[in-house]
Amino acid sequence: MDYIIKDGWIVNGKKEKPFHGDLVIENGKIAEVGTHVEIPADFPKERVLNAAGGYITPGFLDIHRHGDWQAFGNGDDELLNRQGLTTVVNGNCGLSVAPAGEKFGKEIARFLSSVTGDFRWGKDENTDDTEGVLFSKKKEESCGISEKEIEIDALRIMSTMSAYLSALGKEKRSVNTGMLAGNGTIRASVKGYASGKLSKEELHQVWKAVEEALSAGALGISLGIAYAPEFEYDRDGLVEALQPLKGTDIPITTHIRNEGDGILLALQEVISVAEELQIPLHVSHMKCIGRKNWGGTPVKILKLFDQAAERGVKVDFDLYPYLTGSTQLVHLLPHSFRRAVPMQSAQGWQIRFAGRRLRRC
C-alpha cells in the first residue's frame, strides 16, 4: 500500500450519497474503498492521511481553460493539483494557440497573449530532450538562447495542431490535458484579422485546417463569436466554416456573441448552427450580464435549451462557480471601433473615449 486515507466523506462518482470511510492507494491507483480499513502495524505513519472533516472525491475536470502555454514546463501543474483537478481542456473561446499556420503566426501570437499568456521556449538542461521545453520569463535569462530563437520555436509549435500536441506530448504533466481548435485562430491563420467574408479559396483553407486539427487529436472546435476575427462571421458564415463537422459527433463549444441584453438571440444563433450541422453544442460560461437580465432571462434560456433538446439537438452548458468574469479590455469597445483598430496591434494603442476618438501612442 502507498497511502491510506482515513475518516473522510467519500464521493464515489456514481451519483450515490457520500459515506464516511477510508480509501487505500496502491501502485498509484485506488485499491480499496470501505467504511473502515485496518492500518497494518508496520505501516509508516506518514503515509496515513487524515481526511476528517473533508471529502475524498474523484478528480475534478476543468473543461474551460486558456492554459495553452502554461501546459509547458509545469507552468500550472501545482495550481491545478491544489484544486483537485486531474483533467483540463485548453483552447477555448476560439482562442487556441494552434493551428495558427505560418503566414499570420506572429500576429495571432500577439493577439492571444493577453488570454493565453506569452510563450517562452528553451532547452531543459536536466534532460536529453534536444527539442527543449517551454520556459517562463524568469528562467529565460539562464536558458542561453536568444529571443529570436524562442520566437521561432514557439511559432513552429503554433503552426499546426499536430506540432502543438507533439510538443505537449513531451511534457511530463501531472494532469490530463486536452485541446480544442479555435475557430477564430483557424480563420486568422487564413485571413489574419482582416474584415470581410472569406473567399472560396480561403474557405477551403479553413476547412482543411479544421480537418487537420481534428485528425491530429483536437477534441472539438471552440468558438468565440464575440471576439475578433469571428465576429466577422454571421450565422450562415459559421455554418459554412464548420461544414467539415456536419453529421459528426464532434462538438462545438462556444463563447456566444452576446451575454447581456442580446443573449437570447445569441443562443438562438448557435443552437440553429448546431441544429443545421447536426452536431453537439456546448455553451461556455453561461451568464446573464446586467441586473435587468437576472431572474426571468435564465428561465427563458432553459426553455430554449429544452425546446432544442426536444428537436434532437444535443446541447448543454457550463457555469462559473463565482460571480465575476474577465476578458480583453478592447472588447468593451463598440464593434465599429474594434474593426478600426488592427487587432494584432492591441499593444501600443491608447484608447480615448472622449470625442469617440482613438489615438495611437
KOLRO-979962 format. One record per residue (C-alpha): residue number from 1; y, x negated, z. Coordinates in Angstrom, 3 decimals. Each point is the difference from the previous one (the first is absolute). Example, Ala and Ser with C-alpha at 12.3 -4.5 7.8 and 13.67 -1.06 7.14 Angstrom:
{rec 1; {-4.500; -12.300; 7.800}} {rec 2; {3.440; -1.370; -0.660}} 
***
This chain:
{rec 1; {0.000; 0.000; 0.000}} {rec 2; {3.506; -1.193; -0.831}} {rec 3; {2.005; 2.429; 2.119}} {rec 4; {-0.462; 3.052; 2.195}} {rec 5; {2.916; 2.422; 0.118}} {rec 6; {-0.133; 2.109; 3.160}} {rec 7; {1.372; 3.300; 1.255}} {rec 8; {2.054; 1.157; -2.973}} {rec 9; {0.426; 3.351; -1.683}} {rec 10; {-2.072; -0.362; -3.156}} {rec 11; {1.132; 1.654; -3.233}} {rec 12; {-2.921; -0.330; -2.415}} {rec 13; {1.672; 1.166; -3.210}} {rec 14; {-2.414; 2.927; -0.404}} {rec 15; {2.464; 2.743; 0.977}} {rec 16; {-1.644; 0.252; 3.394}} {rec 17; {1.784; 0.155; 3.341}} {rec 18; {0.727; -3.402; 1.621}} {rec 19; {-2.434; -0.951; 2.741}} {rec 20; {0.159; -2.562; 2.788}} {rec 21; {-2.308; -2.951; -0.556}} {rec 22; {-0.764; -3.580; -1.010}} {rec 23; {-0.467; -1.880; -3.251}} {rec 24; {-1.910; -3.159; -0.919}} {rec 25; {1.044; -2.394; -2.771}} {rec 26; {-2.634; -2.346; -1.373}} {rec 27; {0.350; -2.359; -2.974}} {rec 28; {3.411; 1.464; -0.714}} {rec 29; {-1.296; 3.581; -0.260}} {rec 30; {-0.394; 3.003; 2.288}} {rec 31; {-3.540; -0.181; 1.325}} {rec 32; {-0.027; 2.706; 2.670}} {rec 33; {2.143; 2.917; 1.182}} {rec 34; {-0.798; 1.962; 3.127}} {rec 35; {1.231; 1.531; 3.196}} {rec 36; {-1.134; -3.111; 1.922}} {rec 37; {-1.099; -3.487; -1.086}} {rec 38; {-1.506; -2.268; 2.631}} {rec 39; {1.584; -3.462; 0.136}} {rec 40; {-2.646; -2.775; 0.037}} {rec 41; {0.167; -2.224; 3.090}} {rec 42; {0.652; -3.136; -2.068}} {rec 43; {2.565; 1.578; -2.350}} {rec 44; {3.363; -1.859; 0.003}} {rec 45; {2.661; 1.948; 1.893}} {rec 46; {2.691; -0.930; -2.523}} {rec 47; {-1.925; 1.948; -2.649}} {rec 48; {0.121; 3.239; 1.941}} {rec 49; {3.117; 1.892; -1.078}} {rec 50; {1.336; 2.681; 2.314}} {rec 51; {1.253; 2.996; -2.026}} {rec 52; {0.643; 2.254; 2.997}} {rec 53; {2.813; 2.414; -0.794}} {rec 54; {-0.137; -0.843; -3.701}} {rec 55; {-1.738; 1.125; -3.163}} {rec 56; {-2.653; -1.750; -2.086}} {rec 57; {0.392; 1.145; -3.583}} {rec 58; {-1.014; -0.898; -3.544}} {rec 59; {2.515; -2.200; -1.782}} {rec 60; {3.131; 1.710; -1.267}} {rec 61; {0.917; 0.179; -3.686}} {rec 62; {3.590; -0.468; -1.161}} {rec 63; {0.079; 1.359; -3.535}} {rec 64; {3.716; -0.593; -0.504}} {rec 65; {1.202; -3.577; 0.305}} {rec 66; {2.255; -2.312; -1.999}} {rec 67; {-1.617; -3.216; 1.221}} {rec 68; {-0.891; -1.278; -3.479}} {rec 69; {1.240; -3.512; 0.832}} {rec 70; {-0.671; 0.186; 3.741}} {rec 71; {-3.687; 0.236; -0.851}} {rec 72; {0.085; -3.731; -0.745}} {rec 73; {-0.087; -2.797; 2.552}} {rec 74; {-0.916; 2.423; 2.825}} {rec 75; {3.568; 1.255; -0.158}} {rec 76; {-0.646; 3.350; 1.685}} {rec 77; {-3.567; -0.258; 1.302}} {rec 78; {0.923; -0.220; 3.681}} {rec 79; {2.507; 2.841; -0.366}} {rec 80; {-2.688; 2.221; -1.519}} {rec 81; {-2.725; -1.047; 2.431}} {rec 82; {2.165; 0.849; 3.013}} {rec 83; {0.392; 3.532; -1.358}} {rec 84; {-3.749; 0.440; -0.408}} {rec 85; {0.241; -0.048; -3.789}} {rec 86; {-3.076; -1.136; -1.895}} {rec 87; {0.890; 1.222; -3.517}} {rec 88; {3.360; 0.093; -1.791}} {rec 89; {1.135; 1.004; -3.484}} {rec 90; {2.976; -1.759; -1.602}} {rec 91; {1.899; 0.576; -3.231}} {rec 92; {1.467; 3.395; 0.912}} {rec 93; {2.977; 1.968; -1.355}} {rec 94; {-0.318; -1.448; -3.505}} {rec 95; {1.211; -3.331; 1.429}} {rec 96; {-3.062; -2.263; -0.185}} {rec 97; {0.569; -3.689; -0.734}} {rec 98; {-2.671; 0.167; -2.722}} {rec 99; {-0.434; 0.519; -2.900}} {rec 100; {3.483; -1.332; -0.811}} {rec 101; {-0.875; -1.578; -3.354}} {rec 102; {1.803; -3.130; -1.134}} {rec 103; {3.184; 1.077; -1.788}} {rec 104; {1.714; 1.698; 2.961}} {rec 105; {-1.819; -1.685; 2.896}} {rec 106; {3.058; -1.607; 1.606}} {rec 107; {1.997; 3.202; -0.336}} {rec 108; {-2.767; 2.014; 1.675}} {rec 109; {-0.426; -2.553; 2.796}} {rec 110; {3.709; 0.162; 0.847}} {rec 111; {0.042; 3.775; -0.002}} {rec 112; {-3.101; 0.288; 2.207}} {rec 113; {1.024; -2.676; 2.517}} {rec 114; {1.780; 2.465; 2.301}} {rec 115; {-3.209; 2.055; 0.238}} {rec 116; {-2.905; -2.443; -0.271}} {rec 117; {1.780; -3.063; 1.324}} {rec 118; {0.382; -3.287; -1.813}} {rec 119; {-2.843; -2.158; -1.265}} {rec 120; {-0.663; -3.524; 1.188}} {rec 121; {-2.854; -1.998; -1.444}} {rec 122; {-1.423; -3.373; 0.988}} {rec 123; {-3.149; -2.025; 0.500}} {rec 124; {-1.931; 0.383; 3.213}} {rec 125; {-0.544; -3.512; 1.322}} {rec 126; {-2.848; 1.218; 2.222}} {rec 127; {-2.205; 1.228; -2.852}} {rec 128; {-1.439; -1.237; -3.270}} {rec 129; {1.556; 2.915; -1.870}} {rec 130; {1.728; -1.656; -2.939}} {rec 131; {1.864; 3.166; -0.941}} {rec 132; {1.669; 0.284; 3.391}} {rec 133; {1.028; 2.886; 2.211}} {rec 134; {3.290; 1.813; 0.545}} {rec 135; {2.225; -1.499; 2.641}} {rec 136; {2.860; 1.481; 1.963}} {rec 137; {3.519; -1.393; -0.283}} {rec 138; {-0.477; -1.782; 3.321}} {rec 139; {-2.852; -2.052; -1.436}} {rec 140; {1.627; -0.591; -3.349}} {rec 141; {1.731; -3.263; 0.925}} {rec 142; {-3.292; -1.599; 1.015}} {rec 143; {-1.846; 1.115; -3.126}} {rec 144; {1.328; -2.852; -2.121}} {rec 145; {0.473; 2.163; -3.075}} {rec 146; {3.156; 1.112; -1.746}} {rec 147; {1.553; 3.433; -0.135}} {rec 148; {-0.739; 0.030; -3.731}} {rec 149; {-3.715; -0.625; 0.585}} {rec 150; {-0.092; 2.782; 2.562}} {rec 151; {1.589; 2.390; -2.473}} {rec 152; {-2.306; -0.930; -2.873}} {rec 153; {-3.151; 0.567; 2.057}} {rec 154; {1.248; 3.274; 1.469}} {rec 155; {0.994; 1.356; -3.403}} {rec 156; {-3.446; -0.891; -1.316}} {rec 157; {-1.612; 1.983; 2.828}} {rec 158; {2.306; 2.955; -0.663}} {rec 159; {-0.663; 0.053; -3.720}} {rec 160; {-3.228; 2.014; 0.097}} {rec 161; {-1.964; 1.962; 2.577}} {rec 162; {-2.973; -2.227; -0.725}} {rec 163; {2.004; -3.130; 0.873}} {rec 164; {1.371; 1.601; 3.167}} {rec 165; {-3.373; 1.222; 1.285}} {rec 166; {-1.629; -3.315; -0.891}} {rec 167; {2.570; -1.857; 2.124}} {rec 168; {-0.337; 2.560; 2.790}} {rec 169; {-3.770; -0.446; -0.064}} {rec 170; {0.449; -3.637; 1.048}} {rec 171; {1.727; 1.060; 3.210}} {rec 172; {-1.969; 0.239; 3.247}} {rec 173; {1.460; 3.256; 1.275}} {rec 174; {-0.977; 1.772; 3.202}} {rec 175; {0.636; 3.400; -1.638}} {rec 176; {-1.372; 1.670; -3.116}} {rec 177; {2.761; 0.141; -2.611}} {rec 178; {0.246; 2.324; -3.002}} {rec 179; {2.661; 0.091; -2.696}} {rec 180; {1.664; 2.688; -2.100}} {rec 181; {1.650; -0.712; -3.353}} {rec 182; {3.631; 1.080; 0.043}} {rec 183; {1.058; 2.275; -2.835}} {rec 184; {3.547; -1.343; 0.330}} {rec 185; {-1.123; -3.612; -0.207}} {rec 186; {-2.128; 0.814; -3.033}} {rec 187; {2.939; 1.589; -1.799}} {rec 188; {2.264; -2.901; 0.991}} {rec 189; {-2.565; -2.472; -1.340}} {rec 190; {0.473; 1.586; -3.426}} {rec 191; {3.676; 1.050; -0.081}} {rec 192; {1.598; -1.652; 3.008}} {rec 193; {2.477; 2.247; 1.804}} {rec 194; {1.648; 1.237; -3.189}} {rec 195; {0.701; 3.712; -0.303}} {rec 196; {-1.412; 2.297; -2.655}} {rec 197; {-3.376; 1.262; -1.130}} {rec 198; {-2.853; -2.286; -0.911}} {rec 199; {-0.637; -0.681; -3.656}} {rec 200; {-3.495; 0.600; -1.364}} {rec 201; {-0.706; -3.717; 0.170}} {rec 202; {1.252; -0.224; 3.605}} {rec 203; {-2.065; 3.047; 0.954}} {rec 204; {-3.164; -1.638; -1.330}} {rec 205; {0.843; -3.130; 1.993}} {rec 206; {0.339; 2.155; 3.135}} {rec 207; {-3.395; 1.587; -0.679}} {rec 208; {-1.572; -3.416; -0.468}} {rec 209; {1.490; -1.261; 3.275}} {rec 210; {-1.288; 3.082; 1.860}} {rec 211; {-3.496; -0.433; -1.405}} {rec 212; {-0.094; -3.728; 0.749}} {rec 213; {1.229; 0.510; 3.580}} {rec 214; {-2.648; 2.615; 0.717}} {rec 215; {-2.692; -2.106; -1.630}} {rec 216; {1.019; -2.942; 2.209}} {rec 217; {-0.503; 2.036; 3.178}} {rec 218; {3.168; 1.985; 0.738}} {rec 219; {-0.884; 3.068; 2.058}} {rec 220; {2.408; 2.279; -1.847}} {rec 221; {3.535; 0.263; -1.362}} {rec 222; {2.954; 0.340; 2.349}} {rec 223; {3.210; 1.739; -1.039}} {rec 224; {3.538; -0.395; 1.287}} {rec 225; {1.800; 2.586; -2.101}} {rec 226; {3.165; -0.281; 2.092}} {rec 227; {0.233; -3.723; -0.779}} {rec 228; {0.975; -2.088; -2.991}} {rec 229; {-1.326; -0.123; -2.586}} {rec 230; {-2.196; 3.076; 0.534}} {rec 231; {2.895; 2.416; 0.323}} {rec 232; {0.334; -0.520; -3.762}} {rec 233; {-3.161; 2.091; -0.413}} {rec 234; {0.300; 3.750; -0.105}} {rec 235; {-3.030; 2.136; 0.811}} {rec 236; {-1.435; -0.235; -3.526}} {rec 237; {0.681; -3.730; -0.089}} {rec 238; {-2.141; -0.456; 3.106}} {rec 239; {-2.856; 1.958; -1.570}} {rec 240; {0.291; -2.144; -3.105}} {rec 241; {0.065; -3.316; 1.880}} {rec 242; {-3.007; 0.976; 2.130}} {rec 243; {-2.233; 1.141; -2.863}} {rec 244; {-2.650; -2.703; 0.681}} {rec 245; {-0.806; 1.844; 3.262}} {rec 246; {-0.612; 3.396; -1.590}} {rec 247; {-3.202; 1.687; 1.126}} {rec 248; {-0.952; -2.835; 2.354}} {rec 249; {-0.319; 0.029; 3.776}} {rec 250; {2.603; -2.778; 0.275}} {rec 251; {2.849; 1.142; 2.264}} {rec 252; {3.729; -0.257; -0.317}} {rec 253; {1.918; -0.552; 3.234}} {rec 254; {3.656; 0.863; -0.214}} {rec 255; {3.344; -0.407; 1.642}} {rec 256; {1.468; 3.188; -1.450}} {rec 257; {3.335; 0.311; -1.798}} {rec 258; {1.810; 1.743; 2.858}} {rec 259; {-0.860; 0.342; 3.690}} {rec 260; {3.016; 2.077; 0.997}} {rec 261; {1.550; 3.114; -1.517}} {rec 262; {-2.030; -0.363; -3.198}} {rec 263; {-3.364; -0.599; 1.639}} {rec 264; {-1.693; 3.189; -1.199}} {rec 265; {0.885; -0.703; -3.645}} {rec 266; {-1.076; -3.623; 0.456}} {rec 267; {-3.375; 1.104; 1.331}} {rec 268; {-0.458; 2.533; -2.774}} {rec 269; {0.624; -2.832; -2.465}} {rec 270; {-2.723; -2.327; 1.290}} {rec 271; {-2.458; 2.845; 0.553}} {rec 272; {0.456; 1.075; -3.617}} {rec 273; {-0.503; -3.600; -1.178}} {rec 274; {-3.260; -0.313; 1.939}} {rec 275; {-1.122; 3.437; -1.139}} {rec 276; {0.560; -0.745; -3.678}} {rec 277; {-1.717; -3.377; 0.248}} {rec 278; {-2.809; 1.436; 2.174}} {rec 279; {0.243; -2.799; 2.548}} {rec 280; {0.335; -0.164; 3.818}} {rec 281; {3.505; -0.094; 1.498}} {rec 282; {1.102; -1.572; 3.263}} {rec 283; {3.603; 0.485; 1.150}} {rec 284; {1.257; -2.946; 2.028}} {rec 285; {1.947; 0.260; 3.268}} {rec 286; {0.699; 3.734; -0.206}} {rec 287; {3.289; 0.852; 1.627}} {rec 288; {2.841; 2.541; -0.143}} {rec 289; {3.318; -1.854; 0.115}} {rec 290; {2.970; 1.973; 1.309}} {rec 291; {0.214; 2.374; 2.935}} {rec 292; {0.260; 3.065; -2.245}} {rec 293; {-3.408; -0.856; -1.470}} {rec 294; {-1.750; 0.051; 3.359}} {rec 295; {-2.091; 2.964; 1.057}} {rec 296; {-0.439; 2.206; -3.058}} {rec 297; {-0.376; -2.692; -2.673}} {rec 298; {-3.219; -1.515; 1.419}} {rec 299; {-1.585; 3.465; -0.110}} {rec 300; {0.921; 0.315; -3.676}} {rec 301; {-1.382; -3.502; -0.657}} {rec 302; {-3.368; 0.841; 1.529}} {rec 303; {-0.093; 3.186; -2.056}} {rec 304; {0.585; -2.063; -3.174}} {rec 305; {-2.936; -2.233; 0.934}} {rec 306; {-2.248; 2.977; 0.780}} {rec 307; {0.838; 1.618; -3.323}} {rec 308; {-0.694; -3.255; -1.859}} {rec 309; {-3.343; -0.379; 1.775}} {rec 310; {-0.941; 3.561; -0.983}} {rec 311; {0.590; -1.015; -3.638}} {rec 312; {-2.352; -2.957; 0.438}} {rec 313; {2.545; -2.790; 0.540}} {rec 314; {-1.108; -2.664; 2.478}} {rec 315; {3.154; -0.551; 2.028}} {rec 316; {0.747; -1.450; 3.421}} {rec 317; {2.762; -1.917; 1.773}} {rec 318; {0.765; -2.348; 2.872}} {rec 319; {2.702; -0.005; 2.677}} {rec 320; {1.826; -2.655; 1.983}} {rec 321; {-0.882; 0.074; 3.726}} {rec 322; {3.724; -0.467; 0.715}} {rec 323; {3.321; 1.669; -0.867}} {rec 324; {1.775; -2.640; -2.101}} {rec 325; {-0.436; -1.405; -3.478}} {rec 326; {1.413; -2.857; -2.048}} {rec 327; {0.653; -0.988; -3.588}} {rec 328; {2.226; -2.259; -2.084}} {rec 329; {3.715; 0.496; 0.657}} {rec 330; {0.747; 0.389; -3.713}} {rec 331; {-1.853; 3.326; 0.010}} {rec 332; {2.807; 1.585; 1.988}} {rec 333; {2.021; -0.124; -3.215}} {rec 334; {0.071; 2.820; -2.558}} {rec 335; {-2.292; -0.501; -3.001}} {rec 336; {2.984; -0.628; -2.268}} {rec 337; {0.998; -3.011; 2.099}} {rec 338; {-3.573; -1.250; 0.202}} {rec 339; {-0.180; -0.032; -3.783}} {rec 340; {3.319; -1.825; -0.172}} {rec 341; {-1.140; -2.786; 2.315}} {rec 342; {-2.706; -2.247; -1.482}} {rec 343; {-2.843; 0.552; 2.466}} {rec 344; {-1.272; -3.531; -0.444}} {rec 345; {3.260; -1.386; 1.383}} {rec 346; {0.226; 2.054; 3.162}} {rec 347; {0.799; -3.247; 1.767}} {rec 348; {3.543; -1.068; -0.743}} {rec 349; {1.484; 3.501; -0.368}} {rec 350; {2.557; 1.352; 2.410}} {rec 351; {0.080; 3.782; 0.118}} {rec 352; {3.332; 1.679; 0.697}} {rec 353; {0.052; 3.759; 0.387}} {rec 354; {3.800; 0.286; 0.037}} {rec 355; {1.151; 1.226; -3.383}} {rec 356; {-3.656; 0.192; -1.160}} {rec 357; {0.141; -3.569; -1.216}} {rec 358; {-2.559; -2.803; -0.055}} {rec 359; {1.158; -3.578; 0.218}} {rec 360; {-2.155; -3.037; -0.473}} {rec 361; {0.548; -2.862; 2.436}} 
***
